[in-house]
Amino acid sequence: MSIDDFSPAGVSVPAPVLHWYDFVCPFCYVGQDRSRILTARGFTVLNVPLPIHPEIPHEGIEAGPRQGPMYEFLEYEARAAGLPLNWPERLPNTLHALTAAEWVRRHEPAAFPALYAGLFEAHFVRGEDIGDPAVVEARAAACGADPDALTAAMCSPEPARDVERSAGLAARIGVTGTPAWLVGSRVVAGLSPRAEFQEFHPV
C-alpha cells in the first residue's frame, strides 16, 4: 500500500502528507491550522479518517464539563488559529460522518474541503448533531456533493472499507490517536507547536 492509494482516484499528488483525524476530536479541530501551515509550505495534505471513539452510541453522550489546563490550552490555540470554539453539549458517534466524508474525498474531491471544514464547524461552533446522517448529508449536498450518489454509496460496503483501510495503516505505523500527520517517514502525533510544522520542507 502506497500513499497514492489515499489520493482521490489514486492520482499522485505533490509532496503528500497523510493526516488522520476525527470530527469529535478538539485537537483535530485546531489541527486544521497545522495542516494549513503544511499546505502553505508546498505539501498536499490528505485528510484521512481514524475513528477514535467508536464506543459512543449512535444517539451520542453528554459531554460533561470542560475545565482544566487541557481545555484552556485548546481554547488558547483555537483563538490563535482564528477558529471559534463553542464547546458542544454532546459527543456524537462520528462513524457515519467520517465514512461519508471519506467517500466524498475520494469520489467528489472538489466538495471535500468545504465538507471537512463544515462538519468541524457544525460540531465545534454550531452545536449540530453530526452523528445524525441527515445533518451530514445536508452538509455534503450544500458543499456540492451529489446527494443521490452519496446515499447510494453509503448503502454499499465500499466507504466503510476505506475507513477501515485508513485506520489499518494508522495502526501499522504506530498511530493510536488523532491528530497525526505522516510527513515523509516522520509521524507528528498530537497538536504540536506551529513552529514545528513551519520547519518542514517538501523534498
FIKOLZA-1660 file (N, C-alpha, C; in steps of 0.1 Angstrom, whole numbers, plus 5000, padded with zeros to 4 digits):
% residues 203
   i   px   py   pz ch aa at
   1 5008 4988 5000  A  M  N
   1 5000 5000 5000  A  M CA
   1 5009 5012 5000  A  M  C
   2 5006 5022 4991  A  S  N
   2 5014 5034 4990  A  S CA
   2 5005 5046 4993  A  S  C
   3 5011 5057 4995  A  I  N
   3 5004 5069 4999  A  I CA
   3 4994 5073 4987  A  I  C
   4 4998 5069 4975  A  D  N
   4 4989 5072 4964  A  D CA
   4 4976 5065 4965  A  D  C
   5 4975 5054 4973  A  D  N
   5 4962 5047 4975  A  D CA
   5 4952 5056 4982  A  D  C
   6 4957 5067 4989  A  F  N
   6 4948 5075 4996  A  F CA
   6 4945 5088 4989  A  F  C
   7 4951 5090 4977  A  S  N
   7 4948 5102 4969  A  S CA
   7 4935 5100 4962  A  S  C
   8 4927 5110 4959  A  P  N
   8 4915 5109 4952  A  P CA
   8 4917 5102 4938  A  P  C
   9 4909 5092 4936  A  A  N
   9 4910 5084 4923  A  A CA
   9 4924 5078 4921  A  A  C
  10 4932 5077 4932  A  G  N
  10 4946 5071 4931  A  G CA
  10 4955 5079 4923  A  G  C
  11 4953 5092 4921  A  V  N
  11 4962 5101 4913  A  V CA
  11 4973 5106 4922  A  V  C
  12 4985 5106 4918  A  S  N
  12 4997 5111 4926  A  S CA
  12 4995 5126 4928  A  S  C
  13 4999 5130 4940  A  V  N
  13 4998 5145 4943  A  V CA
  13 5012 5149 4948  A  V  C
  14 5016 5162 4946  A  P  N
  14 5029 5166 4950  A  P CA
  14 5030 5166 4966  A  P  C
  15 5042 5162 4971  A  A  N
  15 5046 5162 4985  A  A CA
  15 5034 5158 4994  A  A  C
  16 5029 5146 4993  A  P  N
  16 5017 5142 5000  A  P CA
  16 5020 5140 5015  A  P  C
  17 5011 5144 5024  A  V  N
  17 5011 5142 5038  A  V CA
  17 4998 5135 5042  A  V  C
  18 4999 5124 5049  A  L  N
  18 4986 5118 5054  A  L CA
  18 4983 5124 5068  A  L  C
  19 4971 5128 5070  A  H  N
  19 4967 5134 5082  A  H CA
  19 4954 5127 5087  A  H  C
  20 4956 5120 5099  A  W  N
  20 4945 5112 5104  A  W CA
  20 4937 5121 5114  A  W  C
  21 4924 5121 5113  A  Y  N
  21 4915 5130 5120  A  Y CA
  21 4902 5123 5124  A  Y  C
  22 4895 5129 5134  A  D  N
  22 4881 5125 5138  A  D CA
  22 4874 5138 5141  A  D  C
  23 4862 5139 5136  A  F  N
  23 4854 5152 5138  A  F CA
  23 4851 5155 5152  A  F  C
  24 4851 5144 5161  A  V  N
  24 4848 5146 5175  A  V CA
  24 4860 5152 5183  A  V  C
  25 4872 5152 5177  A  C  N
  25 4884 5155 5184  A  C CA
  25 4887 5170 5184  A  C  C
  26 4887 5177 5195  A  P  N
  26 4890 5191 5195  A  P CA
  26 4904 5194 5191  A  P  C
  27 4914 5185 5193  A  F  N
  27 4927 5187 5188  A  F CA
  27 4928 5187 5173  A  F  C
  28 4919 5179 5167  A  C  N
  28 4918 5179 5152  A  C CA
  28 4912 5192 5147  A  C  C
  29 4902 5197 5154  A  Y  N
  29 4896 5209 5150  A  Y CA
  29 4906 5220 5149  A  Y  C
  30 4914 5222 5160  A  V  N
  30 4925 5231 5160  A  V CA
  30 4936 5227 5150  A  V  C
  31 4938 5214 5148  A  G  N
  31 4948 5209 5139  A  G CA
  31 4946 5214 5124  A  G  C
  32 4934 5219 5121  A  Q  N
  32 4932 5224 5107  A  Q CA
  32 4942 5235 5105  A  Q  C
  33 4946 5242 5115  A  D  N
  33 4956 5253 5114  A  D CA
  33 4970 5247 5111  A  D  C
  34 4973 5236 5117  A  R  N
  34 4986 5230 5114  A  R CA
  34 4987 5224 5099  A  R  C
  35 4976 5219 5095  A  S  N
  35 4975 5214 5081  A  S CA
  35 4977 5226 5071  A  S  C
  36 4971 5237 5075  A  R  N
  36 4972 5249 5066  A  R CA
  36 4987 5253 5065  A  R  C
  37 4994 5252 5076  A  I  N
  37 5008 5256 5075  A  I CA
  37 5016 5247 5065  A  I  C
  38 5013 5234 5066  A  L  N
  38 5019 5224 5057  A  L CA
  38 5015 5227 5042  A  L  C
  39 5003 5230 5040  A  T  N
  39 4998 5234 5027  A  T CA
  39 5006 5246 5022  A  T  C
  40 5007 5256 5030  A  A  N
  40 5014 5268 5026  A  A CA
  40 5028 5266 5023  A  A  C
  41 5034 5255 5029  A  R  N
  41 5048 5252 5026  A  R CA
  41 5050 5243 5014  A  R  C
  42 5039 5240 5007  A  G  N
  42 5040 5232 4995  A  G CA
  42 5036 5218 4996  A  G  C
  43 5032 5213 5007  A  F  N
  43 5027 5199 5009  A  F CA
  43 5012 5198 5004  A  F  C
  44 5008 5186 5001  A  T  N
  44 4994 5183 4998  A  T CA
  44 4990 5174 5010  A  T  C
  45 4981 5180 5018  A  V  N
  45 4976 5172 5030  A  V CA
  45 4964 5164 5026  A  V  C
  46 4965 5151 5028  A  L  N
  46 4954 5142 5026  A  L CA
  46 4947 5139 5039  A  L  C
  47 4936 5144 5042  A  N  N
  47 4929 5142 5054  A  N CA
  47 4922 5128 5054  A  N  C
  48 4926 5119 5062  A  V  N
  48 4920 5105 5062  A  V CA
  48 4915 5102 5076  A  V  C
  49 4904 5094 5076  A  P  N
  49 4897 5092 5089  A  P CA
  49 4903 5081 5098  A  P  C
  50 4902 5084 5111  A  L  N
  50 4906 5075 5122  A  L CA
  50 4895 5076 5133  A  L  C
  51 4885 5067 5134  A  P  N
  51 4875 5068 5144  A  P CA
  51 4882 5065 5158  A  P  C
  52 4881 5075 5167  A  I  N
  52 4888 5074 5180  A  I CA
  52 4878 5070 5191  A  I  C
  53 4865 5072 5189  A  H  N
  53 4855 5068 5199  A  H CA
  53 4844 5060 5193  A  H  C
  54 4847 5048 5188  A  P  N
  54 4836 5041 5182  A  P CA
  54 4826 5035 5192  A  P  C
  55 4830 5036 5205  A  E  N
  55 4821 5031 5215  A  E CA
  55 4809 5040 5218  A  E  C
  56 4810 5053 5214  A  I  N
  56 4799 5062 5216  A  I CA
  56 4787 5057 5209  A  I  C
  57 4775 5056 5216  A  P  N
  57 4763 5051 5209  A  P CA
  57 4758 5061 5199  A  P  C
  58 4750 5056 5190  A  H  N
  58 4745 5064 5179  A  H CA
  58 4738 5077 5183  A  H  C
  59 4732 5076 5195  A  E  N
  59 4725 5088 5199  A  E CA
  59 4734 5098 5206  A  E  C
  60 4747 5095 5208  A  G  N
  60 4756 5104 5214  A  G CA
  60 4756 5103 5229  A  G  C
  61 4765 5110 5236  A  I  N
  61 4765 5111 5250  A  I CA
  61 4767 5125 5255  A  I  C
  62 4764 5128 5268  A  E  N
  62 4766 5141 5273  A  E CA
  62 4782 5143 5274  A  E  C
  63 4786 5155 5271  A  A  N
  63 4800 5158 5271  A  A CA
  63 4806 5160 5285  A  A  C
  64 4798 5166 5294  A  G  N
  64 4803 5169 5307  A  G CA
  64 4810 5182 5307  A  G  C
  65 4815 5186 5319  A  P  N
  65 4822 5199 5320  A  P CA
  65 4835 5200 5312  A  P  C
  66 4839 5211 5307  A  R  N
  66 4852 5213 5300  A  R CA
  66 4860 5223 5309  A  R  C
  67 4867 5218 5318  A  Q  N
  67 4875 5226 5327  A  Q CA
  67 4889 5220 5329  A  Q  C
  68 4899 5229 5332  A  G  N
  68 4912 5225 5334  A  G CA
  68 4922 5229 5324  A  G  C
  69 4935 5226 5326  A  P  N
  69 4946 5231 5317  A  P CA
  69 4944 5226 5302  A  P  C
  70 4940 5214 5300  A  M  N
  70 4939 5209 5286  A  M CA
  70 4929 5218 5278  A  M  C
  71 4917 5221 5284  A  Y  N
  71 4907 5229 5278  A  Y CA
  71 4911 5243 5276  A  Y  C
  72 4918 5248 5286  A  E  N
  72 4924 5262 5285  A  E CA
  72 4934 5262 5273  A  E  C
  73 4942 5252 5272  A  F  N
  73 4952 5251 5261  A  F CA
  73 4945 5251 5247  A  F  C
  74 4934 5243 5246  A  L  N
  74 4927 5242 5234  A  L CA
  74 4920 5255 5230  A  L  C
  75 4914 5262 5240  A  E  N
  75 4908 5275 5238  A  E CA
  75 4918 5285 5233  A  E  C
  76 4930 5285 5239  A  Y  N
  76 4940 5294 5235  A  Y CA
  76 4945 5292 5221  A  Y  C
  77 4947 5279 5218  A  E  N
  77 4952 5275 5204  A  E CA
  77 4941 5278 5194  A  E  C
  78 4929 5276 5197  A  A  N
  78 4918 5279 5188  A  A CA
  78 4917 5294 5185  A  A  C
  79 4919 5302 5195  A  R  N
  79 4919 5317 5193  A  R CA
  79 4931 5321 5184  A  R  C
  80 4943 5315 5187  A  A  N
  80 4955 5318 5180  A  A CA
  80 4953 5315 5165  A  A  C
  81 4945 5304 5162  A  A  N
  81 4943 5299 5148  A  A CA
  81 4931 5307 5142  A  A  C
  82 4924 5315 5149  A  G  N
  82 4913 5322 5143  A  G CA
  82 4901 5313 5142  A  G  C
  83 4900 5303 5150  A  L  N
  83 4889 5293 5149  A  L CA
  83 4879 5295 5161  A  L  C
  84 4867 5299 5159  A  P  N
  84 4857 5300 5170  A  P CA
  84 4855 5286 5176  A  P  C
  85 4853 5286 5189  A  L  N
  85 4851 5273 5197  A  L CA
  85 4840 5275 5207  A  L  C
  86 4829 5268 5205  A  N  N
  86 4818 5267 5214  A  N CA
  86 4817 5252 5218  A  N  C
  87 4821 5249 5230  A  W  N
  87 4821 5235 5234  A  W CA
  87 4807 5229 5233  A  W  C
  88 4805 5218 5225  A  P  N
  88 4792 5212 5223  A  P CA
  88 4788 5205 5236  A  P  C
  89 4775 5204 5238  A  E  N
  89 4769 5198 5250  A  E CA
  89 4770 5182 5249  A  E  C
  90 4770 5177 5237  A  R  N
  90 4770 5163 5235  A  R CA
  90 4782 5158 5226  A  R  C
  91 4786 5146 5227  A  L  N
  91 4796 5140 5219  A  L CA
  91 4789 5130 5210  A  L  C
  92 4791 5131 5197  A  P  N
  92 4784 5122 5187  A  P CA
  92 4792 5110 5184  A  P  C
  93 4786 5100 5179  A  N  N
  93 4793 5089 5172  A  N CA
  93 4795 5094 5158  A  N  C
  94 4808 5095 5154  A  T  N
  94 4811 5102 5141  A  T CA
  94 4814 5092 5130  A  T  C
  95 4811 5079 5132  A  L  N
  95 4815 5069 5122  A  L CA
  95 4808 5072 5108  A  L  C
  96 4795 5076 5109  A  H  N
  96 4788 5079 5096  A  H CA
  96 4794 5091 5090  A  H  C
  97 4797 5102 5098  A  A  N
  97 4803 5114 5092  A  A CA
  97 4816 5111 5086  A  A  C
  98 4825 5103 5093  A  L  N
  98 4838 5100 5087  A  L CA
  98 4837 5092 5075  A  L  C
  99 4828 5083 5074  A  T  N
  99 4826 5074 5063  A  T CA
  99 4821 5082 5051  A  T  C
 100 4811 5091 5053  A  A  N
 100 4806 5099 5042  A  A CA
 100 4816 5109 5037  A  A  C
 101 4824 5115 5046  A  A  N
 101 4834 5124 5042  A  A CA
 101 4845 5117 5034  A  A  C
 102 4848 5105 5038  A  E  N
 102 4859 5098 5031  A  E CA
 102 4854 5095 5017  A  E  C
 103 4841 5091 5015  A  W  N
 103 4836 5088 5002  A  W CA
 103 4837 5101 4993  A  W  C
 104 4832 5112 4999  A  V  N
 104 4833 5125 4992  A  V CA
 104 4847 5128 4988  A  V  C
 105 4857 5126 4997  A  R  N
 105 4871 5130 4994  A  R CA
 105 4876 5122 4982  A  R  C
 106 4872 5109 4982  A  R  N
 106 4877 5100 4971  A  R CA
 106 4870 5102 4958  A  R  C
 107 4857 5105 4959  A  H  N
 107 4849 5104 4946  A  H CA
 107 4844 5118 4942  A  H  C
 108 4843 5128 4951  A  E  N
 108 4839 5141 4947  A  E CA
 108 4848 5151 4954  A  E  C
 109 4861 5151 4951  A  P  N
 109 4871 5158 4958  A  P CA
 109 4869 5173 4959  A  P  C
 110 4863 5179 4948  A  A  N
 110 4860 5193 4948  A  A CA
 110 4851 5197 4960  A  A  C
 111 4843 5188 4965  A  A  N
 111 4834 5192 4976  A  A CA
 111 4840 5189 4989  A  A  C
 112 4851 5182 4990  A  F  N
 112 4856 5177 5003  A  F CA
 112 4861 5188 5012  A  F  C
 113 4869 5198 5007  A  P  N
 113 4874 5208 5017  A  P CA
 113 4863 5215 5024  A  P  C
 114 4853 5219 5017  A  A  N
 114 4842 5226 5024  A  A CA
 114 4834 5217 5034  A  A  C
 115 4833 5204 5030  A  L  N
 115 4826 5195 5039  A  L CA
 115 4834 5192 5051  A  L  C
 116 4847 5190 5049  A  Y  N
 116 4856 5187 5060  A  Y CA
 116 4856 5199 5070  A  Y  C
 117 4858 5211 5066  A  A  N
 117 4857 5222 5075  A  A CA
 117 4843 5224 5080  A  A  C
 118 4833 5222 5072  A  G  N
 118 4819 5224 5076  A  G CA
 118 4814 5214 5087  A  G  C
 119 4819 5202 5087  A  L  N
 119 4815 5193 5097  A  L CA
 119 4822 5196 5111  A  L  C
 120 4834 5201 5110  A  F  N
 120 4841 5206 5122  A  F CA
 120 4833 5218 5128  A  F  C
 121 4829 5227 5119  A  E  N
 121 4822 5239 5123  A  E CA
 121 4808 5235 5129  A  E  C
 122 4802 5225 5122  A  A  N
 122 4789 5221 5127  A  A CA
 122 4790 5216 5142  A  A  C
 123 4800 5209 5145  A  H  N
 123 4802 5203 5158  A  H CA
 123 4807 5213 5168  A  H  C
 124 4818 5220 5165  A  F  N
 124 4825 5228 5175  A  F CA
 124 4821 5243 5175  A  F  C
 125 4812 5247 5165  A  V  N
 125 4808 5261 5165  A  V CA
 125 4793 5262 5167  A  V  C
 126 4785 5254 5159  A  R  N
 126 4771 5255 5159  A  R CA
 126 4763 5245 5167  A  R  C
 127 4771 5235 5173  A  G  N
 127 4764 5225 5181  A  G CA
 127 4754 5216 5174  A  G  C
 128 4756 5214 5161  A  E  N
 128 4748 5205 5154  A  E CA
 128 4752 5190 5157  A  E  C
 129 4742 5181 5155  A  D  N
 129 4745 5167 5158  A  D CA
 129 4750 5160 5146  A  D  C
 130 4763 5160 5144  A  I  N
 130 4769 5153 5133  A  I CA
 130 4769 5138 5133  A  I  C
 131 4763 5133 5144  A  G  N
 131 4760 5119 5144  A  G CA
 131 4747 5115 5137  A  G  C
 132 4740 5125 5133  A  D  N
 132 4727 5123 5126  A  D CA
 132 4730 5123 5111  A  D  C
 133 4728 5112 5104  A  P  N
 133 4731 5111 5090  A  P CA
 133 4724 5122 5082  A  P  C
 134 4713 5127 5086  A  A  N
 134 4706 5137 5078  A  A CA
 134 4714 5150 5079  A  A  C
 135 4720 5153 5090  A  V  N
 135 4728 5165 5091  A  V CA
 135 4740 5164 5082  A  V  C
 136 4747 5153 5082  A  V  N
 136 4759 5150 5074  A  V CA
 136 4755 5152 5059  A  V  C
 137 4745 5145 5055  A  E  N
 137 4741 5145 5041  A  E CA
 137 4737 5159 5036  A  E  C
 138 4730 5166 5045  A  A  N
 138 4726 5180 5041  A  A CA
 138 4738 5189 5040  A  A  C
 139 4748 5187 5048  A  R  N
 139 4761 5194 5047  A  R CA
 139 4768 5191 5034  A  R  C
 140 4768 5178 5031  A  A  N
 140 4775 5173 5019  A  A CA
 140 4768 5179 5007  A  A  C
 141 4755 5179 5006  A  A  N
 141 4748 5185 4995  A  A CA
 141 4751 5200 4993  A  A  C
 142 4751 5207 5005  A  A  N
 142 4754 5221 5005  A  A CA
 142 4768 5224 4999  A  A  C
 143 4777 5214 5001  A  C  N
 143 4791 5216 4996  A  C CA
 143 4793 5212 4982  A  C  C
 144 4782 5207 4976  A  G  N
 144 4783 5204 4962  A  G CA
 144 4784 5189 4958  A  G  C
 145 4783 5180 4969  A  A  N
 145 4784 5166 4966  A  A CA
 145 4770 5161 4961  A  A  C
 146 4770 5151 4952  A  D  N
 146 4758 5146 4947  A  D CA
 146 4750 5138 4958  A  D  C
 147 4739 5143 4962  A  P  N
 147 4732 5136 4974  A  P CA
 147 4728 5122 4970  A  P  C
 148 4723 5120 4958  A  D  N
 148 4718 5106 4954  A  D CA
 148 4730 5097 4954  A  D  C
 149 4741 5101 4948  A  A  N
 149 4753 5092 4947  A  A CA
 149 4758 5089 4961  A  A  C
 150 4758 5099 4970  A  L  N
 150 4763 5096 4984  A  L CA
 150 4754 5087 4991  A  L  C
 151 4741 5089 4990  A  T  N
 151 4731 5080 4996  A  T CA
 151 4733 5066 4991  A  T  C
 152 4735 5064 4978  A  A  N
 152 4737 5050 4973  A  A CA
 152 4750 5044 4978  A  A  C
 153 4760 5053 4978  A  A  N
 153 4773 5048 4982  A  A CA
 153 4773 5043 4997  A  A  C
 154 4765 5050 5005  A  M  N
 154 4765 5047 5020  A  M CA
 154 4757 5034 5022  A  M  C
 155 4750 5029 5012  A  C  N
 155 4743 5016 5013  A  C CA
 155 4752 5005 5009  A  C  C
 156 4764 5008 5004  A  S  N
 156 4774 4998 4999  A  S CA
 156 4785 4996 5010  A  S  C
 157 4793 4985 5009  A  P  N
 157 4804 4983 5019  A  P CA
 157 4816 4991 5016  A  P  C
 158 4817 4997 5004  A  E  N
 158 4830 5004 5000  A  E CA
 158 4834 5015 5009  A  E  C
 159 4826 5025 5013  A  P  N
 159 4830 5036 5021  A  P CA
 159 4836 5031 5035  A  P  C
 160 4829 5021 5041  A  A  N
 160 4833 5016 5053  A  A CA
 160 4847 5009 5052  A  A  C
 161 4849 5002 5041  A  R  N
 161 4862 4995 5039  A  R CA
 161 4873 5006 5038  A  R  C
 162 4870 5017 5032  A  D  N
 162 4880 5028 5030  A  D CA
 162 4884 5033 5044  A  D  C
 163 4874 5035 5053  A  V  N
 163 4877 5039 5066  A  V CA
 163 4886 5029 5074  A  V  C
 164 4882 5016 5072  A  E  N
 164 4890 5006 5079  A  E CA
 164 4904 5005 5073  A  E  C
 165 4906 5007 5060  A  R  N
 165 4919 5007 5055  A  R CA
 165 4928 5019 5060  A  R  C
 166 4922 5030 5062  A  S  N
 166 4929 5042 5068  A  S CA
 166 4933 5039 5082  A  S  C
 167 4923 5033 5090  A  A  N
 167 4926 5030 5104  A  A CA
 167 4937 5019 5104  A  A  C
 168 4936 5010 5095  A  G  N
 168 4946 4999 5095  A  G CA
 168 4960 5004 5092  A  G  C
 169 4962 5013 5083  A  L  N
 169 4975 5019 5080  A  L CA
 169 4980 5026 5093  A  L  C
 170 4971 5034 5099  A  A  N
 170 4975 5041 5111  A  A CA
 170 4980 5031 5121  A  A  C
 171 4974 5020 5124  A  A  N
 171 4978 5011 5134  A  A CA
 171 4992 5005 5130  A  A  C
 172 4994 5002 5117  A  R  N
 172 5006 4996 5113  A  R CA
 172 5018 5005 5115  A  R  C
 173 5016 5018 5114  A  I  N
 173 5028 5027 5116  A  I CA
 173 5028 5033 5130  A  I  C
 174 5019 5028 5139  A  G  N
 174 5020 5032 5153  A  G CA
 174 5012 5044 5157  A  G  C
 175 5003 5048 5148  A  V  N
 175 4994 5060 5151  A  V CA
 175 4982 5054 5159  A  V  C
 176 4981 5059 5171  A  T  N
 176 4970 5054 5180  A  T CA
 176 4959 5065 5183  A  T  C
 177 4962 5077 5179  A  G  N
 177 4952 5088 5182  A  G CA
 177 4952 5099 5172  A  G  C
 178 4944 5109 5174  A  T  N
 178 4943 5120 5165  A  T CA
 178 4946 5133 5172  A  T  C
 179 4951 5143 5165  A  P  N
 179 4955 5143 5151  A  P CA
 179 4969 5136 5150  A  P  C
 180 4972 5132 5138  A  A  N
 180 4986 5127 5135  A  A CA
 180 4988 5129 5120  A  A  C
 181 5000 5134 5117  A  W  N
 181 5005 5136 5104  A  W CA
 181 5017 5128 5100  A  W  C
 182 5016 5122 5089  A  L  N
 182 5028 5114 5083  A  L CA
 182 5034 5123 5073  A  L  C
 183 5046 5129 5077  A  V  N
 183 5053 5138 5068  A  V CA
 183 5066 5130 5064  A  V  C
 184 5066 5126 5051  A  G  N
 184 5077 5117 5047  A  G CA
 184 5077 5104 5055  A  G  C
 185 5087 5101 5063  A  S  N
 185 5087 5090 5071  A  S CA
 185 5085 5093 5086  A  S  C
 186 5082 5106 5089  A  R  N
 186 5081 5110 5103  A  R CA
 186 5066 5112 5106  A  R  C
 187 5062 5107 5118  A  V  N
 187 5049 5109 5123  A  V CA
 187 5049 5120 5134  A  V  C
 188 5041 5130 5132  A  V  N
 188 5039 5141 5141  A  V CA
 188 5025 5138 5148  A  V  C
 189 5026 5134 5161  A  A  N
 189 5014 5130 5168  A  A CA
 189 5010 5141 5177  A  A  C
 190 4997 5144 5177  A  G  N
 190 4992 5154 5186  A  G CA
 190 4993 5168 5181  A  G  C
 191 4988 5178 5189  A  L  N
 191 4988 5192 5184  A  L CA
 191 5002 5198 5188  A  L  C
 192 5012 5195 5180  A  S  N
 192 5025 5201 5183  A  S CA
 192 5025 5216 5179  A  S  C
 193 5035 5224 5184  A  P  N
 193 5035 5238 5182  A  P CA
 193 5036 5241 5167  A  P  C
 194 5031 5253 5164  A  R  N
 194 5030 5258 5150  A  R CA
 194 5044 5258 5144  A  R  C
 195 5054 5262 5152  A  A  N
 195 5068 5263 5147  A  A CA
 195 5073 5250 5142  A  A  C
 196 5069 5239 5148  A  E  N
 196 5074 5226 5144  A  E CA
 196 5069 5223 5129  A  E  C
 197 5057 5227 5126  A  F  N
 197 5052 5225 5113  A  F CA
 197 5059 5234 5103  A  F  C
 198 5063 5246 5107  A  Q  N
 198 5069 5255 5098  A  Q CA
 198 5084 5251 5095  A  Q  C
 199 5089 5241 5101  A  E  N
 199 5102 5236 5098  A  E CA
 199 5103 5226 5087  A  E  C
 200 5091 5221 5083  A  F  N
 200 5091 5211 5072  A  F CA
 200 5092 5217 5059  A  F  C
 201 5100 5210 5050  A  H  N
 201 5102 5214 5036  A  H CA
 201 5099 5202 5027  A  H  C
 202 5091 5204 5016  A  P  N
 202 5089 5193 5007  A  P CA
 202 5103 5189 5001  A  P  C
 203 5105 5176 4998  A  V  N
 203 5117 5171 4992  A  V CA
 203 5117 5174 4977  A  V  C
% end
